[in-house]
Amino acid sequence: MAPVIGVTATLKQDLDSVAERPLGSYVRADLDYVAGVAQAGGVPLVLPPVPEMAGQMAAGIDGLLLSGGSDLTPDYYGEEALPELDVTLPERDAFEMSLLEHALERGIPIFGICRGLQVINVALGGTLYQDLPTQLGGGLIAHRQQTPKWQWTHEVEAEDGSNVAEIMGASRLRVNSYHHQGVKEVADSLVVSARASDGVVEAVEAPDLSECWLVGVQWHAEAMRDTESAEHRNLFAAHVAAAERHAMRRRAAA
């Protein structure tokens, strides 16, 4: 039985609402995340951001994919908002923080992409740069590319012996880049597994994936699955495989 992978969704305002009813919101998950899970053999299940149901949702999944999206509210890491902070979605923030807590308690394998990496780091006690260009100044590479998502724009160097390097089968990785926030202080329970040439953290992981499968990448791996290299697909495959092992252990214990 294929493992069920919960994919977090975001909220978007319904700009096409007709005049006779108020503007509403709708739940959206980019198809690339869903397709990445399915391609790897998992069953994708889109999770709407309903904070009070986070525990129930965690009980129904074998793996969790924290997707990209809006900036995380800086209250979660004890800072006031800077003028450069982009749109935040408090409901989504509350949901994902609670969902992640429940997932960790259950030992559910966790894969974070872009914002997902940042949520993981903050939830475990780390902090973020609210705006890389403002807070780190000159010398940064372009972390907010204008080209299509499937095109790589810079390289990152994975740490020798890291799980990310092993999973992707390479230490020098070509990635895309669509973010203006990034990891500042790394949570104590995480290790940095890849950085860009300007020092920006590009991947984090749990020290021992056999005990806690947790990987976060700053680039959008879901959009690069169909490039010539299989490196980015490998991340989804490793996550789904970990979720399958978790599901088997859960069934054996039932």
N, C-alpha and C positions, 0 to 999 in steps of 0.2 A: 504494500500500500504506500503510495507516494506521500511524502511529508507535506503538511500544510504550512505554507510560509505567509505570515501576516505582513502585509506591505502597508506602511502608514500613508495616509492620504492628507491632502491639504484642503483648505477652504478657499474658494474663489467666489467673488461677488458675481451675481448673475446680471451682467450688463445688458442682457437682451430681454429683460423683463418688460412686459407691456405696461403702458401708463396706468391702467386701471388697478394694478396690484403693486405693492411696494417692492423695491429691490430686495432680492433674497440672496442666499449663498448656496453653493453646491459643493459637494465633495468631489475631489479630483485626484487621481493617481496617474502619473505619466505612464503610457503604455510600455515604455522601454523597461521600467522596473518589473512590470508584470510579465513581459515577454522574457526577460532575463531569468526569472524564476522558472517559468515554464520550460524554457530551453534547457535548463539544467536538470529537469525532471521533477521539480516541485509543483505543488498546487498553490497558485497565488490566491490570497484572500485579502482584498482591500479592506483596511480598517479605518472607519470614519472616526474623527477626533471627538469622542464622547467621553470626557474624563471619568464620569461616574461608572462607566462600564469597562474600564481598562482591565481590571482583574478578571472579569468574565471573558474578555477577548483573549487575554493571555492564556487562559485555561484551554482554549480551543485551537491553539497553534503549536507547531513543532519547531518553528524557527521564526525570527523576527528580522525584517528588513526595515531600517529607519531611513526613509527617503530624504531627498534634498528639499529645499524650499526657503521659506522666510527666515529672517534673522531671529535668533533666540533672545527673548527678553532678558536684559542684563541683570535684572533683579536676582536671577538664579545664581549668579556668581558675585553678588554683592557690589554692583557698580551702578552708577547713575548713567542714563542714556546719553550718548554723545550726539551732536547734531547730525553726524554722518550715519547714524543707525537707520537702517531701512525699515520697511513695514514689519511689524511683529504680529503674531496671532496668539494671544494669550490662551485661548481655548486649546489650540493645538499644542502649545508648550506644556500646559498642565497635563494633557492627555499623554503625551509622549514620555514625560517624566514619570508619571505613574505607571504607564505600560512597561517602561524599561525596568522599573523597580520590581514589578511582578515577574517579568521575564528572568531577571537575574536570580530572584528567589527560587524560581522553578528550574534553573539551569538551562534555559532555552538558548540555543545558539543565536548570536546577535551579529548582524552585519549592518554597519552604518555607512551611508554615502553622503558626502558633502555636509549638509546640515546634520545628517545623522551622526557623523563623526563628532561634530561639535556638541550635540546633545549628550552623547556617551561621555565625553570628557567632562562636561559640566556636571552631569548627574553623579559622577564618581568623585567630584571635588576639585576639578580643574577649572581654569578660566579661559576667556577668549579675548582676542583683539577684536574690538567692535568694528574697526575699520583699518585694514592693513596699511593702505597708503598714508593715512593720517598719523597712525601711531608708530609705524616703523620707518616712515620717511623714504628717502631715495634709495636707489639700488635694487628695488624690487623688480622681479620679472612681471610680465602681464598676467595677473591672476584672474582677470575678467575678460576673456577673449570675446571678440566680435564675430569670429568665424563659426561655422556650424559645429554642433556638439561632437560629431563623430570625428572631427579633425583634431589631431594632437597639436599642442602649441609649445610645450616645454617638456623637459625630462625631469624625472625624480630619481634619486638614488636610494635604493632599499638597503637597509643594514644587512651585512653578511650574517647569515644564520637566522635571520628573522623569519617568522612564519609567512609574512607577506611575500618575501623573496622566494621562499620555497613553494608557496601556492602558485605564484605567477611564473615561476621557472626562470626568473631573471632578476638581476639586481639594478640594472639601468632600465627605467620604464618610461615610455612615451605616453603622456597623459594630456587630457584637455583640462580646462580650468575656468570655472564659473563661480567665483566667490570673492567677497571682499572682507569676510571675517576669517579668523583662523585660530588655531590653538595657541594660547599664551603660556600659561602654566599647565603642565601635563599632570593629570590625576596620578596620585601615588600608585594606584593599582594597575596603571597602564605603562607600556613602554613605547617609545617612538620607533617605528619600523621603517620610515622613509621620510626624506626631506627633499625640498626643492633646492636649487643651487643658491638661492638667497636665504636659506635657513628655515623657511616656512615649513611647518610640520605638514606632511602629506599623507601619513598613515600612522595609526596606532593599533596596538593589539594587546590582548591579555598575554602575560608571560608564558603561560602553558595552555595551549588550546585543548589539550586532552582533559583538562580540569574545567575550563570555562572557555567555550569557543566564542571569541569576541574580536572582531576586526572592524576597523573604521578607515575609510579612505576619503581624502579630500576631493579627489577628482570624480567625475561622473562616469563610472565604469559601465553603467547600464547603456550609455550611448555609444560605447566603443566596442561592444561585443562582436560586431560584424566586420571589424577591421581585419587585416591580413593575419595578425597575430592572435593567438588564442588566450593571451595573458589575462585579459579582462573577463573573458568567459570563465576562466579558472576560478575567479573569486566567487562567482555564483555557484559553480559546481561544488566547490569546497564547503560553502555554506549549506547547500541543500544536503550534501552528504553528511555533514554534522547534524543537521536536523533529523535526518533519517535514523542515525544512530541514537539520537535522543528519543525519538518516537519508539524505537524498538526497546530501549531500556524502560520507558514508561509503560509500555504494554506488558513487558515481562514482570514488572512490579505490581501490576494491577491484580 
